[in-house]
Amino acid sequence: MIDITYKSNTYRKATASAIVLVGSNQTINAILNKTVPKGDVFEMAKTAGLFAVKRTSDMIPDCHPLPIEYTSITYKIEALEIHINVEVATIYKTGVEVEAMHGASVVALTLYDMLKPIDKNIEIKQIKLLNKKGGKSDYQNNIGDTLKAAVIVCSDSISAGKKEDKAGKAIIEKLEKMMFINTTYLVIPDEVKTIQEKVKHYCSTGINLLIITGGTGLSPTDVTPEALKPLIEKEIPGVTEAIRNYGQDRMPYAMLSRSVCGLIGNTVVLALPGSTRGAAESMDAVFPALLHIFKMMGGGSH
């Protein structure tokens, strides 16, 4: 199975359908009148479909086990066609389209099995996904190529050439995947005055997104929050709450990070941990949804 540990839980929904074609009106009447020898066809098939949805991961090797929080199975008869509709919903890291299709498949097969003693002309015509929603794709903001970004690495050891920067480059890689181009990159020491000077400079040049990595811990040299907070005009605490909540599920020390997010003028300033993993996971936690800020501010094209 593919790795989904980096994903966040979101509302997921999928609807799938199947069509069963029977051979005569007599078969339709038998279903409606509940005179099929094997029993109540619709209720039995619905029960089978519910079991199928919940056990999809037992049958499809690459499907992840997930909590099924809602399933609806309905029927519609059109002439000699029985239209099956299966809707599945959950709040999880991955979608439920295969669960919906598996449910529709088993409902159709159950109809076939129950009706074949009285009708030799039954045919399963199609099984398909009708729609799905949920996940980051629903919150994708394709405005990265219209925004200017800068990444500042705050580290005494990196600025002195004693250590290689990986966190800043990980952030830039994440930005490139969101279509940010020509992101400005700078390494500076952990000094309040230097941090404030550079932040003021970038904000004055029309940078839309300024990400600072490093200096959010608790060592004597970690001063990034102290440098930023006097400059921030509007805090956005929900962003840092999301980062710490996401990180805490993966690393028990995430609660110790002092990430900061807010607006300086029209620039979104975000301070992230200095570790490569911490920076990358923080980006996964809030992007691309964070880019919605620019639509809220009426920006996005520069």
Secondary structure, DSSP 8 states (H G I E B T S, - for coil): ----TT---EEEEEEEEEEEE-S-HHHHHHHHTT--TT--HHHHHHHHHHHHHHTHHHHSTT-------EEEEEEEEETTEEEEEEEEEEEESS--HHHHHHHHHHHHHHHHHHHTTT-TT-EEEEEEEEEEE-SGGGG--TTGGGS-EEEEEE-HHHHTTSS---HHHHHHHHHHHTT--S-EEEEE-S-HHHHHHHHHHHHHTT-SEEEEES--SSSTT--HHHHHTTT-SEE-HHHHHHHHHHHHTT-TTGGG---EEEEETTEEEEEE-SSHHHHHHHHHHHTTGGGHHHHHTT----
